[in-house]
Amino acid sequence: MPNRAVIKVIQNRDFLTSTPEKSVFSVAVHMQTYHADAVLVVDENDGKLLGICTERDIAFKLVAEGLDAKTTPVGQIMTAKLETISPEKPFAHALHLMFEGGFRHLPVVDPFSGKPIGVVSSRDALSPEIRHFIDEVDQREALTEIL
């Protein structure tokens, strides 16, 4: 898993985007609707990545500062100085960047266009183990029914 390319980890997975002028409230509702932890903020004209807004940004930069979610634009609280990764890089490299940087979401950006093509998350590292655990539980339940 760690040696797989990032593109293999994020393929067939949707991700959320917003433009910087949208209110934090509307972005948060969008995140809630789609059970997302992060939204990539893109330029309305060219679609290039400008930043990322995560649950942590909303908690620390909006709520803790006493800002109004309905009037504060997401561009005001997004993380603008962020690491990104190219889709062909190994997933282990993405995990290393997240660990070293102390963040949990890493935008995957097309190196030629500068446009985002997905988000890799530290949670992705748990996926194979969780699937294996679920398969094992299913097998044990099947054996219990047989016995």
Backbone as ProteinMPNN parsed JSONL, in Angstrom:
{"seq_chain_A": "MPNRAVIKVIQNRDFLTSTPEKSVFSVAVHMQTYHADAVLVVDENDGKLLGICTERDIAFKLVAEGLDAKTTPVGQIMTAKLETISPEKPFAHALHLMFEGGFRHLPVVDPFSGKPIGVVSSRDALSPEIRHFIDEVDQREALTEIL", "coords_chain_A": {"N_chain_A": [[0.811, -1.211, 0.0], [1.884, 1.417, 0.875], [3.692, 1.926, -1.188], [2.211, 2.241, -3.431], [1.079, 4.392, -6.043], [-0.082, 7.699, -5.432], [-2.289, 8.407, -7.006], [-3.583, 5.986, -7.344], [-4.639, 5.586, -4.851], [-6.534, 7.594, -4.603], [-8.183, 7.318, -6.791], [-11.3, 7.241, -8.519], [-12.655, 8.597, -6.525], [-14.609, 11.119, -5.224], [-14.216, 14.655, -4.56], [-14.551, 17.684, -2.686], [-15.012, 21.063, -3.762], [-14.64, 24.624, -3.568], [-15.16, 28.113, -4.128], [-13.27, 31.017, -3.167], [-14.894, 33.123, -2.201], [-17.255, 32.125, -1.178], [-19.415, 31.619, 1.644], [-18.321, 30.542, 4.893], [-20.258, 29.168, 6.252], [-21.905, 28.078, 4.171], [-20.037, 26.401, 2.971], [-19.454, 24.674, 5.099], [-21.94, 23.431, 5.433], [-22.073, 22.081, 3.016], [-19.892, 20.355, 3.364], [-20.887, 18.845, 5.501], [-23.124, 17.634, 4.316], [-21.942, 15.927, 2.46], [-20.316, 14.405, 4.027], [-17.624, 15.157, 4.394], [-14.255, 15.979, 5.288], [-12.747, 18.026, 4.421], [-12.396, 20.785, 2.133], [-11.394, 21.767, -1.041], [-10.168, 24.843, -2.056], [-10.614, 26.741, -4.853], [-9.59, 28.742, -7.67], [-11.989, 30.685, -9.24], [-11.918, 31.306, -11.958], [-9.767, 29.915, -13.316], [-9.608, 27.458, -12.081], [-7.47, 26.633, -10.549], [-5.709, 25.503, -7.648], [-6.111, 27.194, -4.616], [-6.173, 26.984, -1.883], [-6.986, 25.14, 1.153], [-9.733, 24.161, 3.109], [-10.42, 22.932, 6.19], [-12.033, 20.922, 8.753], [-10.662, 21.603, 11.032], [-9.68, 24.171, 10.394], [-12.089, 25.569, 10.41], [-12.883, 25.275, 13.085], [-10.677, 26.397, 14.561], [-10.011, 28.859, 13.324], [-12.348, 30.191, 12.76], [-14.577, 29.66, 14.601], [-13.21, 29.738, 17.135], [-12.191, 32.276, 16.981], [-14.416, 33.804, 17.025], [-15.81, 34.577, 14.727], [-18.37, 35.266, 12.251], [-20.03, 32.741, 10.676], [-21.776, 32.949, 8.532], [-21.153, 35.279, 7.239], [-18.448, 35.362, 6.861], [-16.025, 34.831, 4.441], [-14.852, 31.791, 2.966], [-12.309, 31.919, 1.965], [-10.999, 33.568, 3.728], [-10.41, 32.057, 5.978], [-9.212, 29.762, 5.109], [-6.454, 27.48, 4.682], [-3.788, 28.718, 3.133], [-1.083, 28.529, 2.526], [0.131, 25.714, 1.642], [1.095, 22.272, 1.473], [1.356, 20.215, -1.404], [0.832, 17.326, -3.493], [2.033, 15.36, -6.21], [0.245, 13.234, -8.497], [1.623, 10.881, -9.221], [3.432, 10.287, -7.265], [4.626, 8.211, -4.529], [2.373, 6.791, -2.103], [3.458, 6.557, 0.429], [5.18, 8.722, 0.524], [3.371, 10.809, 0.625], [2.219, 10.296, 3.145], [4.464, 10.757, 4.723], [4.901, 13.521, 4.271], [2.537, 14.541, 5.413], [2.832, 13.707, 8.08], [5.248, 15.001, 8.855], [4.488, 17.658, 8.449], [2.34, 17.951, 10.135], [-0.371, 17.776, 9.467], [-3.54, 16.529, 8.169], [-4.675, 16.23, 5.676], [-3.953, 16.212, 2.238], [-3.715, 17.913, -0.67], [-3.969, 16.633, -3.971], [-2.411, 17.442, -6.865], [-2.519, 18.224, -10.289], [0.469, 18.315, -11.958], [0.924, 19.8, -14.27], [-1.262, 21.461, -14.91], [-1.911, 22.644, -12.506], [-4.247, 22.263, -11.254], [-6.481, 20.849, -8.863], [-6.844, 17.319, -8.332], [-7.759, 15.648, -6.486], [-7.864, 14.546, -3.016], [-5.712, 13.31, -0.614], [-5.754, 11.529, 2.413], [-4.718, 11.173, 5.82], [-6.197, 9.233, 6.954], [-6.535, 7.424, 4.933], [-4.481, 5.648, 5.163], [-5.344, 3.795, 6.929], [-7.261, 2.312, 5.692], [-6.761, -0.3, 4.262], [-6.195, -1.999, 6.435], [-8.531, -1.83, 7.915], [-10.399, -2.889, 6.106], [-9.412, -5.499, 5.94], [-9.821, -6.314, 8.582], [-12.653, -6.195, 8.72], [-13.307, -8.14, 6.821], [-12.289, -10.372, 8.134], [-13.919, -10.46, 10.419], [-16.386, -10.951, 9.176], [-15.869, -13.504, 8.129], [-15.553, -14.96, 10.507], [-18.115, -14.698, 11.585], [-19.561, -16.114, 9.671], [-18.498, -18.676, 10.041], [-19.377, -19.123, 12.643], [-22.124, -19.281, 12.256], [-22.263, -21.62, 10.754], [-21.296, -23.536, 12.537]], "CA_chain_A": [[0.0, 0.0, 0.0], [2.64, 2.667, 0.884], [4.422, 2.153, -2.433], [1.281, 2.56, -4.516], [1.014, 5.806, -6.416], [-1.186, 8.451, -4.821], [-3.444, 8.358, -7.899], [-4.293, 4.726, -7.087], [-5.342, 5.732, -3.574], [-7.664, 8.521, -4.729], [-8.965, 7.115, -8.015], [-12.745, 7.012, -8.373], [-13.136, 9.229, -5.314], [-14.976, 12.521, -5.393], [-13.728, 15.598, -3.557], [-15.316, 18.921, -2.704], [-14.317, 22.315, -4.047], [-15.371, 25.864, -3.357], [-14.427, 29.321, -4.491], [-12.935, 31.702, -1.912], [-15.883, 34.086, -1.709], [-18.39, 31.442, -0.538], [-19.394, 31.741, 3.104], [-17.912, 29.356, 5.634], [-21.49, 28.45, 6.551], [-22.318, 27.261, 3.023], [-19.018, 25.367, 2.802], [-19.642, 23.702, 6.182], [-23.146, 22.653, 5.105], [-21.648, 21.202, 1.919], [-19.059, 19.323, 3.984], [-21.769, 17.975, 6.286], [-23.951, 16.877, 3.382], [-21.151, 14.89, 1.798], [-19.469, 13.745, 5.039], [-16.244, 15.463, 4.023], [-13.449, 16.652, 6.299], [-11.992, 19.116, 3.81], [-12.835, 21.341, 0.85], [-10.324, 22.457, -1.745], [-10.597, 26.163, -2.514], [-10.038, 26.925, -6.181], [-9.857, 29.984, -8.378], [-13.213, 30.563, -10.029], [-11.65, 31.459, -13.385], [-8.914, 28.894, -13.932], [-9.724, 26.193, -11.364], [-6.238, 26.278, -9.85], [-5.814, 25.397, -6.2], [-5.725, 28.365, -3.827], [-6.028, 26.614, -0.479], [-7.821, 24.066, 1.667], [-10.471, 24.468, 4.333], [-10.711, 21.701, 6.902], [-12.78, 21.087, 10.0], [-9.753, 22.281, 11.96], [-9.697, 25.597, 10.053], [-13.368, 26.124, 10.861], [-12.872, 25.335, 14.547], [-9.634, 27.258, 15.122], [-9.923, 30.183, 12.713], [-13.661, 30.835, 12.71], [-15.277, 29.538, 15.878], [-12.37, 30.212, 18.24], [-11.991, 33.72, 16.817], [-15.71, 34.475, 17.16], [-16.279, 35.122, 13.452], [-19.699, 34.853, 11.808], [-19.915, 31.774, 9.573], [-22.611, 33.333, 7.389], [-20.594, 36.445, 6.54], [-17.005, 35.184, 6.641], [-15.72, 34.01, 3.258], [-13.957, 30.668, 3.239], [-10.959, 32.357, 1.626], [-10.407, 34.25, 4.878], [-9.956, 31.102, 6.994], [-8.562, 28.595, 4.501], [-4.996, 27.385, 4.745], [-3.327, 29.072, 1.788], [0.274, 28.01, 2.357], [-0.051, 24.296, 1.878], [1.829, 21.277, 0.703], [0.579, 19.424, -2.354], [1.574, 16.182, -4.002], [1.707, 14.943, -7.577], [-0.452, 11.944, -8.479], [2.486, 9.713, -9.442], [4.277, 10.071, -6.084], [4.157, 7.096, -3.688], [1.531, 7.129, -0.958], [4.343, 6.695, 1.587], [5.677, 10.1, 0.505], [2.254, 11.637, 1.113], [2.136, 10.094, 4.593], [5.618, 11.441, 5.312], [4.63, 14.967, 4.236], [1.498, 14.849, 6.398], [3.404, 13.528, 9.411], [6.218, 16.077, 9.095], [3.799, 18.947, 8.473], [1.323, 17.989, 11.184], [-1.718, 17.941, 8.92], [-4.17, 15.248, 7.851], [-5.183, 16.231, 4.3], [-2.948, 16.668, 1.285], [-4.27, 18.009, -2.016], [-3.262, 16.026, -5.091], [-2.526, 18.469, -7.901], [-1.927, 17.94, -11.585], [1.662, 19.163, -12.031], [0.938, 20.615, -15.479], [-2.317, 22.475, -14.904], [-2.052, 23.269, -11.189], [-5.611, 22.029, -10.782], [-6.584, 19.689, -7.973], [-7.508, 16.123, -8.861], [-8.208, 14.86, -5.348], [-7.281, 14.777, -1.697], [-5.319, 12.122, 0.111], [-5.922, 11.771, 3.836], [-4.015, 10.235, 6.698], [-7.148, 8.142, 7.176], [-6.356, 6.443, 3.855], [-3.506, 4.645, 5.603], [-6.043, 2.789, 7.717], [-8.236, 1.594, 4.872], [-6.53, -1.733, 4.042], [-6.306, -2.717, 7.688], [-9.952, -1.888, 8.281], [-11.04, -3.86, 5.207], [-8.97, -6.83, 6.363], [-10.519, -6.596, 9.835], [-14.064, -6.454, 8.405], [-13.347, -9.461, 6.172], [-12.049, -11.385, 9.169], [-15.142, -10.53, 11.227], [-17.392, -11.633, 8.352], [-15.522, -14.93, 8.081], [-15.847, -15.545, 11.824], [-19.568, -14.787, 11.708], [-19.991, -17.222, 8.803], [-18.129, -19.91, 10.723], [-20.258, -19.276, 13.796], [-23.424, -19.752, 11.75], [-22.105, -23.003, 10.318], [-21.125, -24.361, 13.727]], "C_chain_A": [[0.854, 1.275, 0.0], [3.379, 2.957, -0.411], [3.512, 2.424, -3.622], [1.32, 4.045, -4.802], [-0.216, 6.448, -5.781], [-2.441, 8.368, -5.683], [-4.255, 7.09, -7.685], [-5.103, 4.8, -5.8], [-6.609, 6.572, -3.747], [-8.553, 8.265, -5.934], [-10.411, 6.771, -7.684], [-13.311, 7.593, -7.085], [-13.435, 10.693, -5.587], [-14.324, 13.365, -4.303], [-14.493, 16.9, -3.745], [-14.429, 20.107, -3.027], [-15.244, 23.479, -3.748], [-14.526, 26.991, -3.926], [-14.265, 30.152, -3.219], [-13.995, 32.643, -1.362], [-17.106, 33.438, -1.046], [-18.276, 31.552, 0.973], [-18.951, 30.433, 3.743], [-19.143, 28.523, 5.97], [-21.892, 27.545, 5.391], [-21.32, 26.138, 2.765], [-19.197, 24.276, 3.86], [-20.879, 22.835, 5.937], [-22.829, 21.652, 3.998], [-20.808, 20.038, 2.458], [-19.923, 18.332, 4.766], [-22.59, 17.072, 5.365], [-23.2, 15.698, 2.788], [-20.171, 14.172, 2.737], [-17.988, 13.924, 4.714], [-15.544, 16.222, 5.15], [-12.75, 17.888, 5.758], [-12.619, 19.522, 2.479], [-11.638, 22.038, 0.23], [-10.871, 23.763, -2.302], [-9.841, 26.467, -3.801], [-10.414, 28.286, -6.754], [-11.052, 29.779, -9.295], [-12.941, 30.586, -11.531], [-10.849, 30.317, -13.993], [-8.921, 27.547, -13.207], [-8.479, 25.767, -10.614], [-6.447, 26.339, -8.337], [-5.289, 26.654, -5.523], [-5.462, 28.006, -2.37], [-6.928, 25.451, -0.138], [-8.492, 24.562, 2.94], [-10.866, 23.138, 4.964], [-11.566, 21.994, 8.123], [-11.951, 21.862, 11.021], [-9.711, 23.782, 11.678], [-10.973, 26.255, 10.572], [-13.375, 26.28, 12.38], [-11.903, 26.389, 15.069], [-9.648, 28.684, 14.582], [-11.252, 30.914, 12.629], [-14.292, 30.837, 14.087], [-14.453, 30.137, 17.017], [-12.108, 31.713, 18.174], [-13.295, 34.51, 16.908], [-16.217, 35.108, 15.879], [-17.647, 34.562, 13.097], [-19.576, 33.97, 10.56], [-20.696, 32.202, 8.344], [-22.036, 34.514, 6.612], [-19.098, 36.315, 6.252], [-16.774, 34.327, 5.402], [-14.701, 32.927, 3.598], [-12.509, 31.028, 2.911], [-10.242, 33.038, 2.774], [-9.844, 33.266, 5.902], [-9.231, 29.889, 6.416], [-7.063, 28.627, 4.781], [-4.49, 27.61, 3.326], [-1.913, 28.562, 1.515], [0.221, 26.528, 2.683], [0.842, 23.464, 0.997], [0.852, 20.638, -0.268], [1.447, 18.26, -2.797], [1.11, 15.873, -5.414], [1.107, 13.547, -7.543], [0.446, 10.726, -8.63], [3.386, 9.404, -8.243], [3.745, 8.899, -5.257], [3.343, 7.594, -2.489], [2.374, 7.317, 0.3], [4.906, 8.113, 1.669], [4.599, 11.054, 1.02], [2.128, 11.521, 2.632], [3.28, 10.814, 5.31], [5.388, 12.954, 5.361], [3.599, 15.359, 5.287], [2.042, 14.737, 7.817], [4.336, 14.682, 9.759], [5.535, 17.441, 9.239], [2.724, 19.07, 9.53], [-0.08, 18.249, 10.665], [-2.228, 16.6, 8.44], [-4.699, 15.144, 6.427], [-4.144, 16.845, 3.386], [-3.576, 16.713, -0.106], [-3.355, 17.352, -3.053], [-3.511, 16.941, -6.282], [-1.839, 17.994, -9.178], [-0.727, 18.869, -11.76], [1.702, 20.083, -13.247], [-0.074, 21.744, -15.431], [-2.425, 23.233, -13.589], [-3.432, 23.084, -10.597], [-5.655, 20.79, -9.889], [-7.307, 18.528, -8.653], [-7.971, 15.209, -7.725], [-7.543, 15.287, -4.066], [-6.926, 13.427, -1.107], [-5.346, 12.482, 1.602], [-5.108, 10.77, 4.641], [-4.901, 9.035, 6.999], [-7.02, 7.058, 6.1], [-5.367, 5.348, 4.242], [-4.184, 3.523, 6.377], [-6.928, 1.893, 6.87], [-7.944, 0.113, 4.674], [-6.685, -2.55, 5.319], [-7.767, -2.871, 8.112], [-10.678, -2.897, 7.407], [-10.675, -5.288, 5.6], [-9.703, -7.24, 7.644], [-11.985, -6.948, 9.579], [-14.219, -7.817, 7.742], [-13.18, -10.573, 7.199], [-13.284, -11.556, 10.058], [-16.24, -11.256, 10.459], [-17.137, -13.13, 8.287], [-15.845, -15.616, 9.403], [-17.352, -15.69, 12.036], [-20.109, -15.941, 10.858], [-19.665, -18.559, 9.438], [-19.031, -20.187, 11.921], [-21.625, -19.79, 13.36], [-23.368, -21.212, 11.334], [-22.033, -23.927, 11.521], [-22.372, -24.287, 14.566]], "O_chain_A": [[0.582, 2.162, -0.809], [3.667, 4.116, -0.708], [3.983, 2.793, -4.697], [1.564, 4.857, -3.909], [-1.255, 5.808, -5.619], [-3.546, 8.268, -5.151], [-5.478, 7.106, -7.825], [-6.14, 4.147, -5.677], [-7.631, 6.3, -3.119], [-9.579, 8.927, -6.089], [-10.696, 6.096, -6.694], [-14.342, 7.127, -6.601], [-12.595, 11.416, -6.123], [-13.932, 12.852, -3.255], [-15.015, 17.18, -4.824], [-13.265, 20.164, -2.631], [-16.465, 23.332, -3.687], [-13.331, 26.831, -4.171], [-15.052, 30.001, -2.284], [-13.994, 32.933, -0.166], [-17.906, 34.132, -0.419], [-17.174, 31.574, 1.52], [-19.179, 29.353, 3.198], [-19.073, 27.294, 5.972], [-22.188, 26.369, 5.602], [-21.715, 25.038, 2.38], [-19.103, 23.088, 3.549], [-20.859, 21.635, 6.208], [-23.272, 20.505, 4.048], [-20.991, 18.888, 2.058], [-19.707, 17.122, 4.696], [-22.725, 15.876, 5.622], [-23.752, 14.609, 2.631], [-19.303, 13.425, 2.286], [-17.206, 12.973, 4.754], [-16.166, 17.004, 5.869], [-12.224, 18.7, 6.52], [-13.272, 18.728, 1.802], [-10.948, 22.81, 0.895], [-11.92, 23.779, -2.946], [-8.611, 26.455, -3.841], [-11.416, 28.891, -6.372], [-11.108, 28.802, -10.041], [-13.663, 29.948, -12.297], [-11.199, 29.805, -15.056], [-8.299, 26.594, -13.676], [-8.426, 24.653, -10.092], [-7.251, 27.121, -7.83], [-4.185, 27.12, -5.806], [-4.639, 28.633, -1.703], [-7.553, 24.849, -1.011], [-7.896, 25.285, 3.738], [-11.556, 22.324, 4.35], [-11.795, 23.149, 8.482], [-12.481, 22.676, 11.778], [-9.706, 24.585, 12.611], [-10.937, 27.363, 11.107], [-13.823, 27.303, 12.899], [-12.269, 27.192, 15.928], [-9.328, 29.622, 15.312], [-11.279, 32.131, 12.445], [-14.517, 31.896, 14.673], [-14.959, 30.96, 17.78], [-11.834, 32.346, 19.194], [-13.283, 35.74, 16.873], [-16.976, 36.076, 15.929], [-18.037, 33.503, 13.589], [-19.077, 34.409, 9.524], [-20.32, 31.857, 7.224], [-22.394, 34.727, 5.454], [-18.551, 37.093, 5.47], [-17.281, 33.208, 5.325], [-13.805, 33.133, 4.416], [-11.585, 30.491, 3.522], [-9.012, 33.086, 2.798], [-8.901, 33.598, 6.62], [-8.694, 29.075, 7.168], [-6.492, 29.676, 5.079], [-4.732, 26.799, 2.431], [-1.592, 28.203, 0.382], [0.26, 26.134, 3.849], [1.282, 23.89, -0.071], [-0.341, 20.535, 0.017], [2.643, 18.215, -2.512], [-0.048, 16.094, -5.768], [1.426, 12.758, -6.653], [0.067, 9.635, -8.204], [4.035, 8.358, -8.216], [2.546, 8.622, -5.28], [3.597, 8.669, -1.944], [2.043, 8.145, 1.148], [5.088, 8.646, 2.764], [4.891, 11.993, 1.761], [1.952, 12.524, 3.323], [3.083, 11.406, 6.371], [5.651, 13.59, 6.382], [3.751, 16.371, 5.97], [1.745, 15.58, 8.664], [4.225, 15.273, 10.834], [5.95, 18.27, 10.048], [2.242, 20.17, 9.799], [-0.89, 18.874, 11.35], [-1.463, 15.644, 8.313], [-5.131, 14.069, 6.012], [-3.531, 17.863, 3.709], [-3.929, 15.673, -0.662], [-2.133, 17.501, -3.01], [-4.654, 17.188, -6.666], [-0.738, 17.444, -9.15], [-0.885, 20.089, -11.716], [2.451, 21.06, -13.248], [0.217, 22.861, -15.86], [-2.966, 24.338, -13.55], [-3.759, 23.671, -9.566], [-4.952, 19.809, -10.134], [-8.241, 18.719, -9.432], [-8.508, 14.129, -7.97], [-6.77, 16.244, -4.024], [-7.744, 12.507, -1.102], [-5.002, 13.599, 1.991], [-4.847, 9.656, 4.187], [-4.402, 7.942, 7.268], [-7.364, 5.901, 6.342], [-5.417, 4.244, 3.701], [-3.648, 2.419, 6.468], [-7.304, 0.808, 7.312], [-8.844, -0.693, 4.909], [-7.233, -3.652, 5.299], [-8.174, -3.922, 8.607], [-11.487, -3.679, 7.906], [-11.525, -6.178, 5.595], [-10.15, -8.38, 7.77], [-12.501, -7.902, 10.162], [-15.145, -8.564, 8.057], [-13.86, -11.597, 7.132], [-13.646, -12.679, 10.406], [-16.948, -12.086, 11.029], [-18.067, -13.931, 8.379], [-16.358, -16.735, 9.412], [-17.811, -16.685, 12.598], [-21.014, -16.658, 11.286], [-20.475, -19.484, 9.38], [-19.403, -21.331, 12.183], [-22.213, -20.642, 14.027], [-24.326, -21.957, 11.542], [-22.649, -24.993, 11.52], [-22.442, -24.913, 15.623]]}, "name": "protein", "num_of_chains": 1, "seq": "MPNRAVIKVIQNRDFLTSTPEKSVFSVAVHMQTYHADAVLVVDENDGKLLGICTERDIAFKLVAEGLDAKTTPVGQIMTAKLETISPEKPFAHALHLMFEGGFRHLPVVDPFSGKPIGVVSSRDALSPEIRHFIDEVDQREALTEIL"}
